[in-house]
Amino acid sequence: MIQVNILGPAEIRKPDGELEQSFLTGPKRLALLVYLLLKRPFGFHRRDSLLPLFWPDMGQKNARNSLSNILYHIRKTFGNDSVLNRGGEEIQINSDLFDCDVSLFEDYLKENRINTALDLYRGDLLKGFYVSQTSAEFEFWLENERQRLKDKAGRFVSKHIKELISTGNSRELEVYARKSMEFNLPEESDCIEWINALVSQGENQMAQNIYREFCQNYIAEFEEEPSAEFTQKIKEIRNSNQSGNSKIFGEVPSKKSEGNRIAVLPFDSCGLEKTPTLTKAIHSDILTKLSGFSGLHVISRTSVLGYRGTNNTAPEIASRLNINWILTGEVIEMANNIKVNVRLIDAEEDRQVWAETYLQQLNVRNIFKIQGEITNKITDSMRIKFDLNKKQPVKNTPAENMESYCLHAQARWYFDQRTEKGLRKAIDLFRKALDEDNNYALAWVGLADSLIHLQDYGYIPHDEVIEEAEIAVNKAYKLDPDLAETHATLGLLLADKREVARAIGKLKDATLRRPSYSDAFNWIGWFSNVTGDSENALFNSRKAVELNPLSPEAISNLSLSYLSNGDYDAAIRQAQQIQVINPDWTTSYFYEALGLYHIGEFDKAEVILNGLVVDWAGNAVDNILAMIWYKKGDHRKFEKMQKEFHQQGDHFGSAMGYCLLNDLDKTLIEMQKLTNWNYWNSLALFNFFKKEFLVLEENSEFNEIKEKARRSWGV
């Protein structure tokens, strides 16, 4: 069968799997083919009826010649019997030879196979397609068909949501509520019904997520907030909730960015005795303290470091980081004293709100006292306009001496680079900080984080570091069990032990303790992707980037989440953004190539992948290259790589090859041989190749393999 995929970007494949490029480069050819496949009622079309649709400005003779040329091209490409004739004036596409995703999509909906149908819906019909010099009637038909399919998907999703409400399936209810908003913005009454159902099932966080997403979509579409009746209904649901948690909903998001978003720019070191390490430490701790306030969005350290000594104006920084407030300052060390100057700026108006100078004797206790006064002053000033949670943030465990305090700050700076060199340097500095102060809980956490990341990125064997990492985090927990950082790191260790469900629970604990903890949201996103929960992954990855918009790791996981959810254009854009921030971040090139593979840009993807090494991903680069070669018709290279996979014992690579060859029995046999579901295998199985595995979705053995993979991660 000739595969015609037109839900989303167009892709046409011949029976041997080879991509047919001529229809992608000739838009009018594609337009005519799609029209003949989809136009209702199905059947024969008179040539005279097609001419004014596709060649409205041509004379009849030239238009007929153009139509004949395209029909000749279709026959030449797909075979003489691909176009049927009835007499000399009527033509029809031979639908027996074409397998169109639109037809499959509608068939699956009729059979109530919602999941399978939605997997086919990669986007709106012929997303991004444009053809010039056709008639307004054709454009009208295409837009109507596009909307018809979108509406149909939305109706079936809404119907399925009602079934989920009746059965109490809250997890799927949240997923499908979000899907519904992707198709068409639901009625306010529908959203209220979903939220009420989730709250009644005790799923307050899910309810809040749906509420906020609905409000954001409503504002984006109508440029106004939802109705007063909607807001009142939400308040009634909240007030009638018997869980005791009256804060399950926030306010309706503003049409502008929320007014409680702040960036603390790197402080300057001034005076005769410049102390950049001490300055970094003070800056870092103020960030951490502020990020503990519920309702205050604090941009993470990684994203603000690029604005050290910046010439950008406050409005420029506000636009880039999506913030409303900026804190700047200087640290001056004078003999045995320290002076800290700080200024709070209304970023959008470029107006200084207040300025303060703090002068104290130089010791750790006084530094923490200054930081506390600064954070209280900031939140007091912002409460004039904004109702921040009055609860003070969790207090970080202070160091007991200045040397340990400064070493910890240096180590965190190196840790944030996430490179092998940076992580090794961070480990060395954290150890030195602990030599100075063995009771410094944050230094123990930092040591554990660095060791875990060093092996997780594939820079060092697992067994060389994991025991020391576990000792370090347990020491931190004994010293201060309330630290958000400790809970996050305990989550990483649980994930290392393949207990991902518990790990995500710990990471969520960390975000409750520090609501602006970008890394914790980022790690939740990563592990959700690994275990196939792509919706939750996207939500948390977006949150991580919102809090840390210039972090390569956070943007990388957002790119991954877009790949998992089939938004390949967005995934490519995010990957390319990382390359501007950090050209050495190899995973960004890997994700860009994956996105290009999925939109049929095989040559571009191959160029990127050739010679690329991605330490954490194992044999992934070769796996994708083999698939590209198969799609391009280079079967010699493909078969050679398949032999190498067999020799290496790469069962997943072999399975993907057999899947492309449509040898489903061997695909399953190879997958059943897998004993170690690593990051790459899991991501590929659950997220990256849903379309390739579509033929196996109804196979019980395949579903058992997926469950086995999830269980291997403790889900």
N, C-alpha and C positions, 0 to 999 in steps of 0.2 A: 504493500500500500504506500501511496505518496502521502506523507504527513504534512498537513498544512496547519501551522500554529499561528493564529492571528489574535488570540486574546493576550494583549500585551504587544510587545514588539514582534513584527512578523518574522517567521522562520519556516522555510519550506525544505523538506528533506525527501530525497528519492528513496525507493525501497531499500537500497543498500546503505542508507544512513547518511549519504553524502549531502552536504548543504547545497542547495540550488541558489546561487548568488544572483543569477540574471534577473529574477523577479524582484529582488531587493534593490538592485540598481536601476531597474526600469519600473517606476511607480505606476505608470498607466497599465502595464501588463498585470501587476499585482491587483490594481483596482478592478480590472475587468474579470480576472479570475475569481476574486472574492465575491463580486456581484453575481456572477453566474452560479457560484456555489450556494449563496445565501438568499438570493432574491426569492421572495414568496409571491405567488405560489410556485413551488418547484416545477421544473419542466423545461420545455423548449421556449426560446426567445427569438422573436423575429429580428433579423439584422437591422431592419429599418428602425426598430425601437431602441437599439443600442447606439446608433450613430449620434442622435442629438444629445444623449447623455454624456458621451465621452469625447466627442469632437463637435461641440456646438458651433464653433466658428469656421468649420471647414465646409467646403462644397461637398455634395453627396459622393462624387466620384473619389475625391481624395480621402474622405472619411471611410468609404468602403475599402479602399486600398489599405488604410491604416488598420482597420479591423481584421482584414485578411492576413496582414503581416503578423499581428499578435496571435491570431489563431494558429497560424503556421508555426510560430515559435512555441506555443503550448504543445502542439503535436510533436514537434521535433524534440522537445525536452522530455515529454512524458509518454510519448508513444502515439501512434496514429489514432488509436481508439480512445484517447483521452477526451476528444471532442466528437460528439455525435451530431449527425445531420438528419434533418427530415425535409426532404426536398432540397431546393437550392436556397431557401430563404430562412430556414429555422435551424438553430443550433442549441446544443445543450452540453454541459460538462458531464462526463460519465462519472457519477458520484460513486460507482462501485470501485473506482480506482483511487479515490481520494479519501483520506481519513482526516477530517477537519475537527480541530479541538472545539469549535463552536457547537457542532452537532453532538459530539461526545458530551460536552458540558450540559446541553439540554436533555440528552438521554439520561445522564446520571441524575439530574434533578427530578425527572419523571419517576425514576426508580427510588427516589428519596435517599440517594447516596451522596449526602451533602458534603462530607469531607473530601471524597474523591472528586466531586464537581469543582469545589473551591480550589483544590490543588491545581486544576487546569486553568483557573482564572488568574493568570499572571498579571493582568491589568485590563484596562478598557480595550475594546475592539480596535485593533490597528493603532495602538498607542504611539503617538508621535508621528503618525503617517500624514503625508501631505502630497497631493498630486495636483499639478497646475493644469489649466486649460480644460477642465471638465465643467459640466453644467452645474448650476445651482441645485437642480433636481437631484443629481447624483450626491452632492454634498449633503443635501437634506436627508436623502435616504440613508447615507452612512451614519450621520449623526443620530438619526432616529433608531437605527439598528444598534448602535453603540449604547444608547440610553435604554433601549428595550432589554438588552442583555444585563445591563447593570441593575435595572429595576427588578428584573426577574430573580437575579441572585439575591438582591436585598429582600424580596418577598419571602423567598425560601429560608433565608437566614432568620427573618422575623418569626416565621412559622416554627422553625426549629427552636428558637429561644423560648417560645411559649411551651413547647414540649419539655424543655430543660427546666423551666420554672415548675411545671407540674411534677417532675420527678425529683426536684431538689438537687440537681447536679450543678453546684455553684461554680466549680472550676471551669466547666465547659461554658456555663452561662457568661462568665466574664470574657472568655475568648470570643464567643459569638457576638456578644454585645459590641465588642471592639470591631469585629468584622462588619457588623451592620453599619457602623459609622464610616467605614471605608467606602461602602457602596453609596449610601444616601444618608443624610442626617435624619435620624429618627424623630418622630414626634416627641414633644416634651412628656406626654402621657406615657409613651412606651418607656422612656428613660426612667421615669418615676417607678413604673412597674418593676423594671429590672433592679433598681436600687432597693426597693422595698423587699423584693425577694431575697437579695443578697444579705441585707441586714437581718431579716427574719431567720436566715440560716447561720447567723453569727459571723458572716464574712464582711466585717466592717471595712477592712483595708481594700478589698475588691470593690465594695460599694463606692468608697471614696475615689478610687482610680477611675471608675466609670463616670462618676459625677464630674470630676475635673476635666476628663477628656471630652465629655459632651459639651461642657461650658466653653472650652477652648475652641472646639469645632464650630459651635454656634456663633461665637464672636467672630471667628474668621470668615464665616459664610455671610452673616447678616450685618456685621460691624455694629452690633449692639448686644447687650447682655440678655440672657433668657428672661422670660416674663416674670412679673412679681408673683403670679400664681404658682409658677414652677418653684421659685425660691421658697414660697410659703409652704408648699407641699414637702419640700426637702426638710425644712425646719420641723414640720410635724413628724416626719419619719424619725428624725434625729431625736426629738424630744420623747417620742414614744418608745425608743430603743431601751430595752430592759437590761442591757449588758453593763450599764454603769459608765460606759464610755461616751460622754456627751460631746466629745470632740471628733466624731468620726468624719465630719465634713468641714472643709475650710470655707472661706468666702468664694463667691463667684470670681474667677480670674478677671483681672482688668483687661480692657482693650489694649492698654499699654503694658509694658513690662512691669511686674510687681515692684512696688516702691521700697522693698526691703532687701535689695540685692546690693552687696558691697564688695569692693575689691580693696584689699590692703596692699598697696604697692610697696616694693622693697624699700626699706629705709636706707638713708645715706649715712655713711660713717664720716664724721667731721672732727675737727680739732687737730692738735699736734700729734696725739697718740691715736691714730685711726685703728679701730678694732672691728674689721669687717665680720669676723666670726661671731663676736658678741652681738653685733647688729643683726646678723642673720637669725641668731637664736631668739632675740626679742621679737623680731618680725614674725618668725614662725610660731611662737607661742601665742601671740595676739591672734593670729589666724585661727589657731586651734581653739582658743577660748571662745572666740566669737562663733565658731562653727557649732558650738554646743547649744546655742539658743534656738529653740524651736520657732520656726517661722522666719528666721533670718537666713538668707541665702548668701553664703560666703564663697567667693571664687577661690579655688584651691591654689596652693603655693606654686605648683608647676606652671599655671597659666599666667600668674602675675610676675614671675621672674623675668620674663621678656621685656618688662617695662621699667627695668632698673635704669635710672638716668635718662628716661625717655623725654623726647621733645614733643610727644603727642599731647594735644589739648585734652582736657577732661571730657568734653563731648565726644571726641574721637575714641577715647578709651571706653567710654560708656557704650558707644555703638558697637565696638569690637567685642566687648565682654558681656554686653546686655546687662548693664548695671545702672544703679541710680546714685550710688554713693562711692566716694573714694576716700581712703585714709592714707595720708602720706606723713613722713616724719624723718627726723635725723637722730642719731645717737652720738653723743659726745662723751668720751671718757677723759676725765681730768684728774690726774693723780689718783686719789682714792675715792673720787666721786664720779657719778654718772648723771648726765643730763639727757633727757629724751624730750624732743619737741614733736608734737603731732598736730595735724590739721584734718578736720572732716570737711569734705567738699561735696556740695550738691552737684553731681557730675553733669546732669543734663543742662543745668543753668550756669555751670562753671562759676559757682559762688561758694565762698568759704562760709561754713556754718558756725564753726568755732575753732579755736586754736588753744593749745595748752602746753605748758612747759613743766616737766617734772624733774626735780633735782634731789638726789639721794646719795648716801654713802654707797660705794660700790660693793655689794655682796648679793648673793643669790636671793636671799629673803626680800631685799628691797626691790630687786628686779621683778619678782613676782607680784610685789605690792603695786608697783607702777603699772604692770600689765592689767591687773585687776581694776585699777582706777580708770585706765583708758577704756577698757571694754564696758565698764558701767557707764562712763560718760557718753560713749557712742550710743548705747542702747537707750539711755535716758533721752538723748537728743532725738533719736528716731521715733520714740514713743509719742512725741509731740504730734506726729502725723500718723503713726502706724501702731496698731495694737499688737505688739510682740508678746509672746508668752513670757509671763513674769518669772517663770522658773529660771534660776541661774544655771548655767551649764555645769556639767560635771567638772570638778577641779582636777587638773592634771597633777600627777605626783611630781613635785619639784625635785631637782637635783640638790645634793647637799654641798656641793662645792662648784666654784666657777669653772674650773678646768673641765670637769665632766659635762657640765651644761653646754659649754662651747663645742666640745668634741661631738656631742650628740647632734648639735645643729649642723656641723660639717658633714657628719655621716648621713643625715637625712637628705642633704642636698645631693650627695653622690647617689643615694638610693633612688631618688626621683628620676635619675637619668635612665635607669632600667637597662643599662648596657652591662656586658660582662665586666669591663674595667671598673665601671661605676659601682657595681654591686660588691666586687672584691674590695675596693677601697672603703666602701661603707662598712663592711664586716670588720676590717682592720680598725676603723675609727670607733665603732661601737664597742669593740673589745677594749680599746684604750679607755673609753669613757667608763666602762665597768671596772677597770683596774683602779680608776680614781674614786669611784663610788659604786660599790657592789649592790647597793640598795636602790638604784635608779631604775624604776620599773620601765620607763619609756625606752631606755637604752636596751634592756633585755628584749622588749618587743621588737625594736628596730633590728637587733641582731637576728632574731628569729625570722622576721620578714625577709631580710636580705638573703639568708641561707635558703629559705624556701624558694624564693624567686631565682636564685642562682641555679638550682637544680630544675625548677619548673620550666625555665627557658631553654633547658638542654645544655647549659654551659658546663655542668659537672654531674657526675653520677649521683643518683638519688641517695644511695646508702652512705655516701661520704659526709653528708651534712644533716640528714633529717633527724638523727638522734640528738645532735646538739641543738637544733631548732626547737625540738620538743622540750628539752630541758630548759631552754631560755624562756619560752612562753609560759611554762608552768611556774617558773621563778617569778615572772612578772605578775601572774595571776595571784600568787600568794602575797606579793607585796601590795597589789592594788587590784582587787577583783572588779572594780567599777569602771576601769579604763575601757573606753570604746575600742581603742587600738588592740587591747588584749583579746577582746571578744572576736574582733575581725581575724586576728592571727590564729586563734583557736579554730575559727572556721576554715582557714586555709589548711590547717593540719588535719582536720576531719575530712576535708576533701581529698587530701593526700592519702588518707586511709580508705578512700572510696566510700565515704559516708556523706554524700553530697546533700541529701535532704537535711541532715542535721547541720551540715556546714552552712547552708543557706539560712537556716534558723539563727545561727550564731552571728552571721553577717547582718541579718536584720536587727538583731539585738544591738549591734554596733551602730547602726543608723538611727536607732531610737535614742541612743546615748549621745550621738553627734549627728544631728539631722543634715549637716552639710558635709558628711564624710564621703567624699567622692570615691575614694578607693573601694570602700565597702559596697557601694552601688555598682561600681565597675566589676568587682569580683562576683557579685550576684548575677550580673548580666552574663559573665563568662561561663559560670557553671550551669546557668539555665540553658545556654546555647549547647553546651556539651551534652546535656541530658535531654535535649529535644524540646524544651519549653521556650520556643522562639518568641512567643508573645511577651512573656515575662522578661525575657532577655532584652527585647527592644525597649520596653518601658524603663528598666533599670539602666541600660546603657545610655539612653537619652538623658536620664537624670544625672548620670556621672559626667557627661559632657557639658550639661547645663552648669554644673558646679565647677568643672575644670575644663573650659573650652579649648585650651591649648595643649592638653596632655596627649602625647602620641598614643599612650596605652589606652586611654579612655576612648579616643576617636577610633582607634584600631578595633576595639570591641564594638563600637557603634557600627562600623563598616561591616564587621562580622554579623551583627544582628540584622542589618539590612539584607545581607546575603541570605541569612536563614529565613527571612520573610519574603524573599523573592523580589525585592526592590533593588535590582542590580545597578541601575543608574545611580541611585543614592549611595550604594556601596562603593562604586568607583569614585564618586566625588569625594567621599570621606577618606578613602585610601590616598587619593592624590593630595588632599589637604595635609595629611601626615607628612608626605614627602617634602612639602614646603617647610614644615616645622622641623623635621628631623629626617634628612635624606638617607640616614643609615638604618632606619627602621625597616628591616627586610620584610616583616610581615605585611607592611602596607603594599608592597609590590605583589606579594602573593595574593592578597585579597583583590587587588586591582585585576590581576590576571584571571582570577576566578569569575569576577563580574564580567570581564570581556568574553570569557568562554561561554557564559550563559546567554549573552546577547549575540553570539555568533561571530565575534571578532577574533577568529582563531589565530590568524597570523600575528596580530598584535599581542595576544596572550602568549603565544609561543616565544616571541622575541623576549618578553619579560621573564619567562620561566627558564629559558636556557641559561644554565650556570648559576641559577639562584639557589641559595642555601637558606633554609628556614629551620633552625635547630629543633624547635619544639615539635615540628610537624612531621618528622621522620621521612617517610618515602613519598610524601604528598606531591611534591613537585613532579616526580617521575610518573605518579598515577595520573595526574592531570595531563601531562604531556602525551601519554599514551592515548588518552581519550581524544585529545586534539588531533593527533595523527590519524586516528580512526575516522573522525568526523571529516577531516580533509581528504580522506581517501588514500593516505600514505600507509597502506597495509603492511608493507615490508617493515617499516619502523615499528608499527604497532605490534606485529607478531614477534619481532625481536625483543621488544620490551616485555611482552607477555611471558616469553621464555625466561627472561631475567627475574620476573616476579616469582615464577615457580621455583627457580633455583635459590632465590633469597628467602623463600618461605613467606612472601608477602601475599597472604591469602586475600586481603581486601583488594589489593591491586588486581589480582587475578579475577576476583569476583566481578569487579567493575568491567573488566574486559569481556568476560562472558556475558554480562548483562547487555553490553553494547551489541554483541553478536546474537543476542536474543536466545542464548542457550541458558534458559532459566534453571534447569536442573543443576548444571555445573556452577551457576552463580550461587545457588543455595548451599551446595556441597562445600564450596570454598568459604563461604561465610560461617558455616557451622564449624569450620576448623579453627576459627578465631578464638583464642583463649585470653587475649589481652586487648580489651577495648580501650585504646589510648585516645588522646584528644582528637587526633586527625580522623581515625576510623569512626569515632562517635559523631563528630561534626559532619562528616561526609554522609553517614548513614541517615541521620535525623534531619539534616538541614540542606546540604549543598546539592544533592542530586535527587530531589524528590521526583522530578520529571522522569529521570532515567529509571527510577525504581517503581514508577507508577504501575507498570504491568504486574508487579508483585504485591500490590497493596491488598488484594483480596486473598492472597495465599497465606494459609495458616502457619506454614513453616517460617515464612518471612516475618510474620508478626511475632512468632515465638522468638526469633533471632533479635528483633527489636526489644522485646521485653527482657531478654537475657542481657542485652547491652545496658539497658536502664538499671537492671538489678546489679550489674557489675559496678555501677557507680553509687549503689545504695539508695536508689529511687524506686 
